Amino acid sequence: MDTIANDFTINIATANGTGSQSANLILLQSLFDMGVPVSGKNLFPSNISGLPTWYIVRLSDEGYQAPGDRTHIQVLVNKATWVDDLAALEPGSVVIWNMDSKMPMDREDVVS
């Protein structure tokens, strides 16, 4: 992976109705309060509790608002989308996950 400074994307995969929207907004506000140019987008195909949702945070010195062309840091919380979210990552991406989740972490080309 190329060296990237002050321009990266965090993708947080959760389930709707788990309190993730509040947590995601706290993360976004904290980064903003530190003076980091940041934007966030909540992607949820349904408002039904328990269905997948992704929160994409883009940090960029240039002030970019779009999520970017790849995920640099993936937070895996939703077991329903775990396999697909993990498979979509480029080599060298950072994965944050709970080792107690009993979900497979079979990628050796990511940082976990």
C-alpha positions in Angstrom: 0.0 0.0 0.0 1.2 3.5 -0.8 2.0 5.8 2.1 -1.0 8.0 2.7 -0.8 11.1 5.0 -3.9 13.0 6.2 -6.3 11.5 3.7 -8.0 8.2 4.6 -11.3 6.6 5.0 -12.7 4.7 8.0 -15.7 2.3 7.3 -17.6 1.2 10.4 -20.0 -1.8 9.6 -22.7 -2.2 12.2 -26.4 -3.1 12.5 -29.2 -0.5 12.5 -30.7 0.1 15.9 -27.5 -0.7 17.9 -26.7 2.9 18.9 -24.1 3.1 16.2 -25.4 6.4 14.8 -24.7 8.1 18.1 -21.3 6.5 18.5 -20.4 7.5 14.9 -21.5 11.1 15.4 -19.3 11.3 18.6 -16.3 10.0 16.6 -17.0 12.5 13.8 -17.5 15.4 16.2 -14.3 14.5 18.2 -12.2 14.5 15.0 -13.7 17.8 13.9 -13.1 19.3 17.4 -9.4 18.3 17.1 -9.2 20.4 13.9 -9.2 17.6 11.4 -11.1 18.2 8.2 -13.6 15.4 8.3 -16.9 14.3 6.7 -19.2 11.4 7.5 -21.9 9.5 5.7 -24.3 7.0 7.1 -25.3 4.3 4.6 -28.3 2.3 5.6 -30.4 0.6 3.0 -33.3 0.1 5.4 -34.6 1.7 8.6 -35.5 -1.7 10.0 -33.7 -2.5 13.2 -31.0 -5.1 12.9 -30.3 -4.7 9.2 -26.8 -3.6 8.0 -25.6 0.0 8.1 -22.2 1.4 7.3 -20.8 4.7 8.5 -18.0 6.1 6.3 -15.7 8.8 7.8 -13.3 10.6 5.4 -10.4 12.5 6.9 -8.7 14.8 4.4 -6.4 17.8 4.6 -8.0 18.9 1.3 -11.5 18.9 2.8 -12.9 16.2 0.5 -16.5 15.3 1.2 -16.8 12.1 -0.9 -15.9 8.8 0.8 -13.0 8.1 -1.4 -12.1 5.2 -3.7 -11.2 2.7 -1.0 -11.4 1.8 2.7 -8.2 2.3 4.7 -9.5 1.3 8.1 -12.4 -1.2 8.4 -14.2 -1.6 11.7 -16.0 -5.0 11.7 -18.9 -5.2 14.1 -21.8 -6.6 12.0 -21.6 -10.4 11.6 -24.2 -10.4 8.8 -21.8 -8.4 6.5 -18.5 -9.5 8.0 -17.3 -11.8 5.1 -18.3 -9.4 2.3 -16.8 -6.4 4.2 -13.5 -8.2 4.8 -13.3 -9.5 1.2 -13.8 -6.0 -0.2 -10.6 -4.7 1.4 -7.4 -4.0 -0.5 -4.2 -5.6 0.8 -2.6 -3.4 3.6 -5.9 -2.1 4.9 -6.3 -2.0 8.7 -9.0 -4.1 10.3 -10.4 -3.5 13.7 -12.4 -6.3 15.2 -13.3 -8.1 18.4 -11.4 -11.3 18.7 -14.2 -12.7 20.9 -16.7 -12.4 18.0 -15.9 -15.9 16.8 -16.0 -14.7 13.2 -13.3 -15.7 10.7 -10.3 -13.4 10.2 -8.6 -15.3 7.4 -6.9 -12.4 5.6 -3.1 -12.4 6.0 -2.7 -9.4 3.7 -4.4 -6.9 6.1 -3.3 -5.4 9.4 -5.5 -6.6 12.2 
